[in-house]
Amino acid sequence: MEPTTLTLAEFQRDFQKARDRAQDGYSVIVKGDGADFIFEKYVPNENPFRGMEHIFGPIRRFPKPKTNGHKTKKSHH
């Protein structure tokens, strides 16, 4: 999915367009004064780097290590 790029003025003027794009799963890059901002729908437990591949390159998340369910307590002497 290719991100949509808007100027800050376009984003403010047509917020509904940006919101619709984000709702459809697209990232919206807002070109501000000296900085770019990313506007997108937040989906918990999803790759937090989605939509930023053009910045970081391909990103792969490794699975969390599995534990045996036991916790170790430290003894205080």
C-alpha positions in Angstrom: 0.0 0.0 0.0 1.5 3.3 -1.1 1.1 6.1 1.4 -0.8 9.2 0.6 1.2 12.5 1.0 -0.5 15.8 1.9 0.8 19.2 2.9 -0.2 20.4 6.3 -2.7 22.8 4.7 -4.3 20.0 2.7 -4.5 17.8 5.7 -6.3 20.5 7.7 -8.6 21.5 4.8 -9.6 17.9 4.0 -9.2 15.9 7.2 -12.0 13.6 6.1 -10.0 12.4 3.1 -7.0 11.6 5.3 -9.2 9.9 7.9 -10.8 7.8 5.1 -7.4 6.7 3.8 -6.2 5.8 7.3 -9.5 3.9 7.9 -8.8 1.9 4.7 -5.3 0.9 6.1 -3.2 3.4 4.3 -0.6 5.7 5.9 -0.9 9.4 5.3 2.3 11.4 5.4 1.7 15.0 6.3 4.5 17.4 5.2 4.8 20.0 7.9 7.1 22.9 8.5 10.5 21.2 8.7 9.1 17.7 9.7 6.9 15.0 8.2 4.2 13.3 10.3 2.5 10.0 9.8 -1.3 9.7 10.3 -2.8 6.2 10.3 -5.3 4.0 12.1 -3.9 2.5 15.3 -4.4 -1.2 15.5 -3.0 -2.8 18.7 -0.7 -5.8 18.4 0.1 -5.1 14.8 3.5 -4.3 13.4 4.3 -0.9 14.8 6.5 -0.1 11.8 3.8 -0.7 9.2 3.9 2.0 6.6 7.5 3.0 7.4 9.2 0.5 5.1 10.2 3.3 2.9 12.2 4.8 5.8 13.6 1.7 7.4 13.5 -0.9 4.6 11.9 -4.3 5.1 11.2 -5.0 8.8 10.7 -8.4 10.3 9.5 -9.0 13.8 10.9 -12.1 15.6 8.6 -14.2 17.7 8.8 -13.8 21.5 10.8 -16.5 23.2 8.7 -19.2 24.7 8.9 -19.9 28.5 7.9 -22.9 30.4 5.4 -20.8 32.5 7.5 -20.9 35.7 8.8 -17.8 37.3 11.9 -17.7 39.4 11.9 -15.8 42.6 15.1 -14.2 44.0 15.8 -15.0 47.6 16.7 -12.1 49.7 19.4 -12.9 52.4 
